[in-house]
Amino acid sequence: MTMARLSRRDGTARQRINRAPSPLLARGLPWLTILLGSLLPGLLLIASAPVLPPFGFLIFVAWRQLRPGLLPIWSGLPLGLFDDLYSGQPFGSAVLLWSIAAIALDLIEARLPWRNFLTEWLVAIGLIVAYIVLSLALANMAGAAVSLPVIVPQIVISVLSYPLVGRVVAMADRFRLTPFMVLR
């Protein structure tokens, strides 16, 4: 696979000899960033109430919106399983909710192939709020006794931090497609 790069001045594509993106980096970096995002809330702060956003889920949504065909539809299962191991949620809740989010994003991609920042952010807001509220409901069904106002700060912080997470994912995507020297 060759990598075409657009020239900034005239808009023409030019080939770079002996340069191609790393297949391992191109396929593995999205998975790795989501896994690291799932670990991040537990590493930064330990609190009695949820404050930090679910970074793994935010990164998952950002990758699915930025590159719809990059992660397969079934990717919510293993990534949600990993998130369940480290988030403290009842086992299987992230598997269910991430899989539903992947299906919802796939349906939205089929219905609205051309979107802008506002529609992407509104879709992300809906998914983030639904994910956090349904996570609370599943935790309460498993025996927790937490009221809805406790998660309001987490919802607000998550919604407001999503554009920043999307920017970080876009930078990771640019790095993912960086051409490296090919030795033959």
N, C-alpha and C positions, 0 to 999 in steps of 0.2 A: 504494500500500500504506500503510495507516495503522498507527500504532504504539499499542498499548494498554499502559498502565502500571498496575500494581497499586498501590493505595493501601496504605500500611503499616498503617493503623489498622483499616479495615473490610474489606479484602480485595476491594473492588469495583474493576472496571476503569474507567478514565476515559480519554477520548481527549484528546490534546493537539493543539490546532489549529495548523496550519502546521508540524508537526514530523514528520519521518520519518528513518529511517536512510539514510545515504548509500549508494546501490547500489555505487559504486566501492569504498568502504571495506568494505562488507559482504562483497563477493566477493573483494577483493584482499588484505585484511589477513592472512588465513591463509596465503596463498601467500608474502607478503612476510616474515612472521615465520619461516617455515620456511627461506626462502632466507638470511635473516640468521643463523639458527641454524646453517646449514651453513658460513657464513663464520667464525663465532665461534671455534671451536677453533684455527684457524690464526692468528687475530689476537691471542689472549691469551698463548699460550705455545708456544715451539718446544722440543721435547724429543726425546731419542733414543728414548724408548719412549712409547707412548700412555698418557696420564694423564687428559686431559680427556674427558668423555663426548661421544659424537656428538650434539651439541645439535640438529642438523637432524633427525635421526631421532627423537629424544625429542619434539621439538615436533610432528613429523608424527604420531606415535602419539597424543600428547595431543589434537591437533585431531580425529583420527579417532575417538577415544573420547568426547570432549566433544560433538561434533556429527557423528554418523555420516554424514549425507547431504550435508554441506557440501562436502567434497572428493570429486570423482568417483573411481571405482575405478582409472582410468587415471592418476591424479595421481602415482603412484609413479614413473612413467617420466620425466617432465620434471624432477621434483624430485630424483630419484635421479641423473639426468644432471648437474644442476647440482652436486650434492654430489660426484659423481665428479670434476668438474673442479677442485674446491678441496680435497678431502680427501687426495689422494695415493694413494688406493686404485687398484687396477687398473681401467681404464676399463670400465664396464658392471657392476661388482659392486654398486654401490648401486642401479642401475636394477633389477637382478634382485631384490635383497633387499628393497628398498622396495616393489616390486610384489607380491612374495610376502606381505609384511607387510600390505599393503592388502587383499589377497584374504583373508588369515587374519582380519583384523579385521572384514571384511564377513561372513564365515561365522560368526564369534563373535556378531556383532550379530544375525544371523538366528536363531541357536540360543538365545541368552540375551538377550532384549530388555530385561529388568530386571536391572540389576546394582547392586552397591554399591562402595564404595571399595576394599574388600579384593579383590574379583574383578577390578576394573579394574587394580589394582596388580599382582596375580599374572599377569594376561595381559601387562601391560607388562613385567614381569620376564622372563617367558618370551621375549617378542619381543626385548628388549634383549640378553639373554644369547645367544640364537640369532644375532642380527645381528652382535654383536662376534666370536663364535667363528667364524661362517661368513665374516666379512670376513677374519679371520686365515687361514682355510683357503684362501680365494681368493687372498689375497696370497702365501701359501706356494706355491700352484700356479703363480703367475706368476713365481716366482723368489726370493721372500724366504725367509729361513731364521730364523723366529722361533718360539720355543717357547711353549706355552700359558701357563706361569706369568707371562710378561711382561704379559699382558693382564688378569690378575686384579685389579690396582688399578683399572683402567679400568672393569671390570665392576662392582666394588663401588661406586665413585663414581657410576656411571651409575644403578644401581638405587636408591641412596639419594637421588640428586638428582631422580629422576622426580617425586615429589610436589610439589617446588618448581616444576619446569617446568610441571606441570599447573596449579598455582596461577597462574603467570604467563600461561599460555594462557587460563585462565578470566578473568583481568583484561583481556586483549586482546579476548576475546569480548564482554565487557561494553562495552568501548570501541567495538568493531565495530558494536554495535547501538545506540549512543547516537543519540538523535534530534536532528537539526539542523533549523534553520529552512528551510522550503521556500519559495522565491521563484517566483512564477508570473507 
